[in-house]
Amino acid sequence: MSSEAGTPGGGRGAERGTARDTEAGMEAGMEPGMGLVGETLPGLTHTVTDAERDALYRIIALRRDCRHFTPGPPLPDAQLERLLHAANHAPSVGLMQPWRFLRLSTPAWRERLLPLVEAERLATAKALGEREAEFLRIKVEGIRDCAELLAIVLPPDDGTLFGRRTMPQDMAIASAACAIQNLWLAARAENLGLGWVSMFDPQTLAQALQLPKGAKPLGLLCLGPVPSFYDAPMLEQIGWRERRPLGEMLWEVSAPGEK
């Protein structure tokens, strides 16, 4: 993973992978899966088997927002790159790919960022009023223990108009969220946990990460092995909130004048 690819706003003009690149990588001993995400492969079939379909739905159902991690070494580079390939293959409005991942590898980064999260945790608790004490008992991050700590950042806007002229910021954020979801599902497929930490002041975090003007942090992503996966989403499991059924989310709307 080059330093340019990990710099907000960097990597513009980088050449995209091709089927020939993938073949060359395989001949050079590329780890399984590394060239299979986001590449066009010779003889690629677009038909999904029943087993593949069922596996995908199972992974979606098993995905959890993880806060408890097993301390240990960083992920193997090949595995992390495989996961980030999946994230980078996410859909984006106008194919703008408005995401940059910063790998925060050192313990010093974790110790530097923890107080930012703690400050927002306490501010959130105070804002919750009568639920303050209940909230403070909830673990909201796994920054110290996770194998990998990543920051996902919106780079300075590149001026893309296709599909986002009227909603530029909204569509950039929505596209970056798709990359996070891809990473989440890929991690679960590798039996790894991921937790999206959003408790921080964005300006303070941007300063800590020394982001360029116009870049905005969207989250700190804790990634790595976990002791176990929660049987249900953690907030549901501890009684903080219940998942609402699809029937409350799906509405059939008639056009004006229709009966």
C-alpha positions in Angstrom: 0.0 0.0 0.0 1.7 3.2 -1.2 2.0 6.3 1.0 0.3 8.3 -1.9 -2.8 6.0 -1.8 -3.1 6.7 2.0 -2.9 10.5 1.7 -6.1 12.5 1.6 -6.4 13.9 -1.9 -3.5 11.7 -3.1 -3.5 9.0 -5.7 -5.2 11.1 -8.4 -3.9 9.9 -11.8 -2.9 6.5 -10.5 -3.4 3.8 -13.0 -6.3 1.4 -12.4 -5.7 -2.3 -12.3 -6.4 -4.4 -15.4 -6.9 -8.1 -16.1 -3.3 -8.3 -17.3 -2.2 -6.8 -14.0 -4.2 -9.4 -12.1 -2.7 -12.3 -14.2 0.8 -11.0 -13.5 0.1 -10.7 -9.8 -1.1 -14.3 -9.7 1.9 -15.5 -11.6 4.1 -13.6 -9.0 2.4 -15.5 -6.1 -0.3 -13.0 -5.2 -2.3 -14.1 -2.2 -5.8 -15.6 -3.0 -8.4 -13.0 -3.4 -6.1 -10.0 -3.6 -6.7 -9.5 -7.3 -10.2 -10.8 -7.3 -11.9 -7.7 -5.9 -12.5 -4.9 -8.3 -10.7 -6.4 -11.2 -12.0 -7.6 -14.6 -10.9 -11.2 -14.9 -10.7 -13.3 -18.1 -13.7 -15.7 -18.3 -15.5 -13.9 -15.5 -19.0 -15.2 -15.0 -21.7 -12.8 -13.8 -24.0 -15.6 -12.6 -24.1 -16.0 -8.8 -24.6 -19.5 -7.5 -27.2 -20.3 -4.9 -24.4 -21.1 -2.4 -22.7 -17.7 -3.0 -26.1 -15.9 -2.6 -26.8 -17.7 0.7 -23.3 -16.9 1.9 -23.7 -13.2 1.2 -27.1 -13.0 3.0 -25.6 -14.9 6.0 -22.6 -12.5 6.2 -25.0 -9.6 6.2 -27.0 -11.1 9.0 -23.9 -11.9 11.0 -22.3 -8.5 10.7 -21.8 -6.7 14.0 -20.5 -3.3 15.1 -17.7 -4.6 17.4 -16.3 -3.0 20.4 -14.4 -5.9 22.0 -11.2 -7.0 20.3 -8.5 -9.6 21.0 -5.2 -7.9 21.5 -2.5 -9.1 19.1 -0.3 -8.3 16.1 -1.3 -6.3 13.1 -3.2 -8.1 10.3 -1.0 -9.7 7.6 -0.5 -7.1 4.8 -2.1 -9.4 2.3 -5.3 -9.8 4.3 -5.5 -6.0 5.0 -5.0 -5.2 1.3 -7.7 -7.8 0.4 -10.1 -6.0 2.7 -9.2 -2.6 1.4 -9.6 -3.7 -2.2 -13.2 -4.7 -1.2 -13.8 -1.2 0.3 -12.3 0.5 -2.8 -14.7 -1.5 -5.0 -17.7 0.2 -3.4 -20.2 2.1 -5.5 -19.8 5.9 -5.6 -21.8 8.7 -7.2 -20.1 9.7 -10.4 -17.4 7.1 -9.7 -15.8 9.8 -7.6 -14.5 7.4 -4.9 -14.5 10.0 -2.1 -12.7 8.0 0.5 -9.1 7.8 1.8 -8.0 5.3 4.4 -5.3 6.2 6.8 -3.6 3.3 8.6 -2.7 4.4 12.1 -0.2 1.7 13.0 1.7 2.9 16.0 0.6 2.8 19.7 1.3 6.5 19.8 -1.6 7.2 17.4 -4.0 5.2 19.6 -2.9 7.1 22.8 -3.2 10.4 20.9 -6.7 9.7 19.6 -8.3 8.1 22.6 -8.7 11.4 24.6 -10.6 12.8 21.6 -13.1 9.9 21.7 -13.4 10.1 25.5 -14.2 13.8 25.4 -17.1 13.2 23.0 -18.2 10.2 25.0 -18.6 12.4 28.1 -20.3 15.2 26.1 -22.7 12.7 24.6 -23.5 11.2 28.1 -24.3 14.7 29.4 -26.5 15.4 26.5 -28.5 12.2 27.1 -29.8 13.5 30.4 -31.6 10.7 32.3 -29.8 8.0 30.3 -26.3 9.4 31.1 -25.4 6.7 33.6 -26.7 3.9 31.4 -24.8 5.2 28.5 -21.5 5.5 30.4 -21.6 1.8 31.1 -21.5 1.0 27.3 -18.1 0.3 25.7 -18.0 2.6 22.6 -14.6 1.8 21.1 -11.8 -0.8 20.8 -9.0 1.6 19.9 -6.4 0.1 22.2 -7.0 -3.6 21.5 -7.9 -3.8 17.8 -5.3 -5.2 15.4 -5.7 -2.3 13.0 -6.9 1.3 13.5 -7.9 3.1 10.3 -9.3 6.6 9.8 -11.7 7.0 6.9 -11.5 10.5 5.4 -13.4 12.5 2.8 -10.7 14.1 0.7 -11.0 17.7 -0.5 -13.9 17.9 -3.0 -12.8 17.1 -6.6 -15.7 19.0 -8.2 -17.5 15.9 -9.5 -21.0 17.0 -10.7 -22.3 13.8 -12.2 -25.1 12.7 -9.9 -24.4 15.2 -7.1 -24.8 18.7 -8.5 -27.7 19.4 -6.1 -26.4 17.4 -3.1 -22.6 17.4 -3.3 -21.7 16.8 0.4 -24.6 14.3 1.0 -23.6 12.2 -2.0 -19.9 12.2 -1.0 -20.7 11.0 2.5 -23.2 8.4 1.2 -20.6 7.0 -1.2 -17.9 6.8 1.5 -20.4 5.0 3.7 -20.7 2.4 1.0 -17.0 1.8 1.2 -17.3 1.3 5.0 -20.1 -1.2 4.5 -18.0 -3.1 1.9 -15.1 -3.2 4.4 -17.4 -4.4 7.2 -18.9 -7.3 5.2 -15.4 -8.3 3.9 -14.1 -8.3 7.4 -16.9 -10.5 8.6 -16.3 -12.9 5.7 -12.7 -13.1 7.1 -14.1 -13.7 10.6 -12.8 -10.3 11.7 -14.7 -7.7 13.6 -15.0 -4.0 12.7 -16.3 -1.1 14.8 -17.1 2.3 13.4 -16.2 5.0 16.0 -18.0 8.3 15.3 -17.6 9.9 18.7 -15.2 12.8 18.1 -15.2 16.4 17.2 -14.4 16.4 13.4 -12.3 19.5 13.5 -10.2 18.3 16.4 -9.6 15.0 14.7 -8.8 16.6 11.4 -6.1 18.7 13.2 -4.7 15.6 15.0 -4.5 13.8 11.7 -3.0 16.8 10.0 -5.6 16.7 7.2 -5.4 19.2 4.3 -7.9 22.0 4.1 -11.3 20.7 2.9 -10.7 17.1 4.1 -13.1 15.7 6.7 -12.8 12.6 8.9 -15.9 10.4 8.9 -14.8 7.7 11.4 -12.2 5.7 13.2 -12.4 2.1 12.2 -11.3 -0.6 14.7 -10.5 -3.8 12.8 -9.3 -7.2 13.9 -9.9 -10.5 15.6 -12.6 -10.5 18.4 -13.1 -12.9 21.3 -16.6 -13.7 19.9 -19.3 -12.1 17.8 -22.4 -10.7 19.6 -25.5 -12.9 19.2 -27.4 -9.7 18.3 -26.3 -6.1 17.7 -24.7 -4.9 20.9 -27.1 -2.0 21.5 -30.0 -4.4 21.0 -28.4 -7.0 23.2 -27.9 -4.6 26.2 -31.4 -3.1 25.8 -30.4 0.3 24.6 -32.5 0.2 21.5 -34.4 -2.4 19.4 -34.2 -2.9 15.6 -37.3 -1.9 13.9 -38.9 -4.3 11.4 -38.9 -3.9 7.6 -42.6 -3.2 7.7 -41.9 0.1 9.4 -39.3 1.1 6.8 -41.1 0.2 3.5 -43.8 2.5 2.2 -45.8 2.2 -1.0 -46.6 5.6 -2.2 -49.3 6.4 -4.8 -48.6 9.2 -7.4 -50.8 12.3 -7.0 -54.2 11.6 -8.5 -53.9 7.8 -8.3 -56.4 5.8 -6.3 
